[in-house]
């Protein structure tokens, strides 16, 4: 369980340095990943992957990096099969997580490419995206389950949904009057299980740093096997 006080910027910078060295050691000594042209940088515990890989390499890389203590999430702009990933940035406003993402918001501004109200159906075809970022979005919605169902529909098989929201015990979760939902890592467990009748998700990674809740989720079908008890125990109480 995370502490009630998040890490200082100085501590986070030291942690990022440690993680960068650990990831470099991993790439150098794991024969399955040696020579894969992927770069890894860390920002406040989030691993950012870029470069080129095949689907199997990317999956193995995500899983291996996610096992390093202190990693909160694994975000990727890796080209698979030589193709740039189609990445959506929901509720992005003027700031996208990566410059090449497709910004989706209801208010027109510099970073928005598609105008849409996230409370309703997304104006995107089924299976259109490889990656979706929903950063500081869920806490602003009275009911975020329809949006998660839309993300499930829009993602391609093997795609990834990245969630980030304030942790409910951190003051920023309640200090902003536009925050109308409280989020915990256990909320992510319910999302994965399809609680409330929504689609099911597989937890690639989940964590909390005492200020924010992070989750990387992959869509799974109603008849697909979900995460086994050991994997659930890794991320959830």
URURKA-V158872 format. One line per field, one symbol per residue. psi: psi as a letter, one per 30 degrees, with the letter a starting at -180 (. if undefined). burial: + if it has 16 or more other C-alpha atoms within 10 Angstrom, else -. A space follows every 50 residues. Layout:
# URURKA-V158872
psi: ???
burial: ???
This chain:
# URURKA-V158872
psi: kllfklkleeeeeeeeeeeeeeeeeeeffjfffkfkikkklkjhfkkjkl bklleeeeeeeeeeeffkkfkfljkkhkkkggkkkjkkjkhfbfjlekff ljkklfkkaegkekkkjffakkhklkgfkekkkijheeffkejfeeeeee eeefklkglkkjkklkkffkefeffjffjgkkklefeeeeeefgkgglll lkjelklkgfelkkkjkkkllfgkkakleeeefefl.
burial: -----------++-+++-++--+--++-----+--+-+-+++++++++++ +++---++--++--++---+++++++++++----+++++++++--++--- ++++++----++++++++---+------++++++++++++----+-++++ ++++++--++++++++++++--++----+-+++++--++-++++---+++ ++++++++++++++++++++-----+-----+--+--
